[in-house]
Amino acid sequence: MNYRATTQFLQLRIKRTKENNK
């Protein structure tokens, strides 16, 4: 896996978790 791909995936996951926690 690419470093960029992993960071993007993690960022998307963090965004989703933050939205769900609201």
Sequence and secondary structure as in RCSB ss.txt:
>XXXX:A:sequence
MNYRATTQFLQLRIKRTKENNK
>XXXX:A:secstr
  HHHHHHHHHHHHHHHHHHH 
